[in-house]
Amino acid sequence: MLTVGLTGGIGSGKSAAAARFRHHGVNVVDADVAARVVVEPGQPALAAIAEHFGAGVIQADGALDRAALRQLVFNDPGGRRWLERLTHPLIREEIISSLGASSKTHSAPYAILESPLLIESGQFELVQRICVVDIPEELQLQRASTRDANSVEQIRKIMDAQLPRAERCAKADDILDNSGSLESLNAQVDTLHQKYVQLAAHSQ
């Protein structure tokens, strides 16, 4: 089955685009959801994370304190690399399993992998096309800081850990311009959906 990778920087509007694709009956597999699944209580990865970073990254209910862990690894490149080596293969397995169920669970003839680090993590190897949701960086900062109640400095750190905008767009097969209204974004998604349906038919 044709699989399209949907990506974009923080605050770009990936989730809004993904919601519109879901509206068309597309199985959108969210890499962030897969990342949460592999560190749920009882999973071996969570125990390894607690052993490496300490009990401070575990909440009282036994779940991972993602904010505490994020704070630790953003200030520790070595820690971030260790975490990626542990979790990326597990996330990949979870994604492959979820994508594999698409034809049984959804009506659309193609699937989407939504991932903020599609290119950086190597997850692009799981897709045949890359669709980038793109907005100017100043607008990205504004939207992300308003939505997440994070400081501009924190948002900039997250942006720095992601691929630069120009490089991301250079790797795209399709670009959704989200600098305008939600209606504009939805209209672009509707057009792309028709294109992907045709591509899926030709790839069979």
For each residue, the residues with C-beta under 8 A, 3 or more apart:
1: 99 102 103 109 110 111 200
2: 109 110 111 128 129 196 199 200 203
3: 99 110 111 112 113 126 127 128 129
4: 110 111 112 113 127 128 129 130 131 174 196
5: 112 113 115 118 123 124 126 127 129 130 131
6: 14 17 18 21 28 112 113 114 115 118 131 133
7: 14 114 115 116 117 118 119 130 131 132 133 168
8: 12 13 14 17 116 132 133 134 135 168 176 178
9: 12 116 135 137 140 159 162 165 168
10: 116 140 144 155 158 159 162
11: 135 139 140 141 142 143 144 145 147 148 155
12: 8 9 133 134 135 140 143 178
13: 8 16 17 133 135 143 176 178 185
14: 6 7 8 17 18 114 116 133
15: 18 19 114
16: 13 19 20 178 182 185
17: 6 8 13 14 20 21 131 133 176 178 185 189
18: 6 14 15 21 22 28 30 112 114
19: 15 16 22 23
20: 16 17 23 24 185 186 189 190
21: 6 17 18 24 26 28 112 189 193
22: 18 19 25 26 28
23: 19 20
24: 20 21 108 189 190 193
25: 22 106 107 108
26: 21 22 106 108 110 111 112 193
27: 98 99 101 102 105 106 108 111 112
28: 6 18 21 22 111 112 113 114
29: 33 34 95 98 99 102 111 112 113 114
30: 18 33 34 114 115
31: 34 35 91 95 113 114 115 116 117 118 121 123
32: 35 36 114 115 116
33: 29 30 36 37
34: 29 30 31 37 38 91 94 95 98
35: 31 32 38 39 87 91
36: 32 33 39 40 66
37: 33 34 40 43 94
38: 34 35 43 45 87 90 91 94
39: 35 36 43 45 46 49 64 87
40: 36 37 43 46 63
41: 46 61 62 63
42: 46
43: 37 38 39 40 46 47
44: 47 48
45: 38 39 48 49 86 87 90
46: 39 40 41 42 43 49 50 58 64
47: 43 44 50 51
48: 44 45 51 52 86
49: 39 45 46 52 53 57 64 69 83 86
50: 46 47 53 54 55 57 58
51: 47 48
52: 48 49 79 82 83
53: 49 50 56 57 69 72 79
54: 50 57
55: 50 58
56: 53 65 68
57: 49 50 53 54 64 65 68 69 72
58: 46 50 55 62 63 64 65
59: 62 63 64 65
60:
61: 41
62: 41 58 59
63: 40 41 58 59
64: 39 46 49 57 58 59 69
65: 56 57 58 59 68 69
66: 36 69 70
67: 70 71
68: 56 57 65 71 72
69: 49 53 57 64 65 66 72 73 83
70: 66 67 73 74
71: 67 68 74 75
72: 53 57 68 69 75 76 79
73: 69 70 76 79 80 83
74: 70 71 80 157 158 161
75: 71 72
76: 72 73 79 80
77: 80 81
78: 81 82
79: 52 53 72 73 76 82 83
80: 73 74 76 77 83 84
81: 77 78 84 85
82: 52 78 79 85 86
83: 49 52 69 73 79 80 86 87
84: 80 81 87 88 121
85: 81 82 88
86: 45 48 49 82 83 90
87: 35 38 39 45 83 84 90 91
88: 84 85 91 92 121 122
89: 92 93
90: 38 45 86 87 93 94
91: 31 34 35 38 87 88 94 95 121
92: 88 89 95 96 123 126
93: 89 90 96 97
94: 34 37 38 90 91 97 98
95: 29 31 34 91 92 98 99 113 123 126
96: 92 93 99 100 126
97: 93 94 100 101
98: 27 29 34 94 95 101
99: 1 3 27 29 95 96 102 111 113 126
100: 96 97
101: 27 97 98 104 105
102: 1 27 29 99 105 106 108 111
103: 1 106
104: 101
105: 27 101 102
106: 25 26 27 102 103 111
107: 25
108: 24 25 26 27 102 111 193 196 197 200
109: 1 2 197 200 201 204
110: 1 2 3 4 26 196 197 199 200
111: 1 2 3 4 26 27 28 29 99 102 106 108
112: 3 4 5 6 18 21 26 27 28 29 131
113: 3 4 5 6 28 29 31 95 99 118 123 126 127
114: 6 7 14 15 18 28 29 30 31 32
115: 5 6 7 30 31 32 118 121 123
116: 7 8 9 10 14 31 32 162
117: 7 31 120 121 123 162
118: 5 6 7 31 113 115 121 123 124 127 130
119: 7 123 124 130 163 168 171
120: 117 162 163
121: 31 84 88 91 115 117 118
122: 88 125
123: 5 31 92 95 113 115 117 118 119 126 127
124: 5 118 119 127 130 171
125: 122
126: 3 5 92 95 96 99 113 123
127: 3 4 5 113 118 123 124 130
128: 2 3 4 203
129: 2 3 4 5 173 174 196 199
130: 4 5 7 118 119 124 127 171 172 173 174
131: 4 5 6 7 17 112 172 173 174 175 176 192
132: 7 8 168 169 171 172 174 175 176
133: 6 7 8 12 13 14 17 175 176 178 185
134: 8 12 165 168 169 172 175 176 177 178 179
135: 8 9 11 12 13 139 140 143 177 178 179
136: 139 140 179
137: 9 140 141 159 165
138: 141 142
139: 11 135 136 142 143 179
140: 9 10 11 12 135 136 137 143 144 155 159
141: 11 137 138 144 145 152 155 156 159
142: 11 138 139 145 146
143: 11 12 13 135 139 140 146 147
144: 10 11 140 141 147 148 150 155 158
145: 11 141 142 148 149 150 151 152 155
146: 142 143 149
147: 11 143 144
148: 11 144 145 155
149: 145 146
150: 144 145 154 155
151: 145 154 155
152: 141 145 155 156
153: 156 157
154: 150 151 157 158
155: 10 11 140 141 144 145 148 150 151 152 158 159
156: 141 152 153 159 160
157: 74 153 154 160 161
158: 10 74 144 154 155 161 162
159: 9 10 137 140 141 155 156 162
160: 156 157
161: 74 157 158
162: 9 10 116 117 120 158 159 168
163: 119 120 167 168 171
164: 167 168
165: 9 134 137 168 169
166: 169 170
167: 163 164 170 171
168: 7 8 9 119 132 134 162 163 164 165 171 172
169: 132 134 165 166 172 175
170: 166 167
171: 119 124 130 132 163 167 168
172: 130 131 132 134 168 169 175
173: 129 130 131
174: 4 129 130 131 132 192 195
175: 131 132 133 134 169 172
176: 8 13 17 131 132 133 134 185 188 189 192
177: 134 135 180 184 185 188
178: 8 12 13 16 17 133 134 135 184 185
179: 134 135 136 139
180: 177 184 185
181: 184 185
182: 16 185 186
183: 186 187
184: 177 178 180 181 187 188
185: 13 16 17 20 133 176 177 178 180 181 182 188 189
186: 20 182 183 189 190
187: 183 184 190 191
188: 176 177 184 185 191 192
189: 17 20 21 24 176 185 186 192 193
190: 20 24 186 187 193 194
191: 187 188 194 195
192: 131 174 176 188 189 195 196
193: 21 24 26 108 189 190 196 197
194: 190 191 197 198
195: 174 191 192 198 199
196: 2 4 108 110 129 192 193 199 200
197: 108 109 110 193 194 200 201
198: 194 195 201 202
199: 2 110 129 195 196 202 203
200: 1 2 108 109 110 196 197 203 204
201: 109 197 198 204
202: 198 199
203: 2 128 199 200
204: 109 200 201
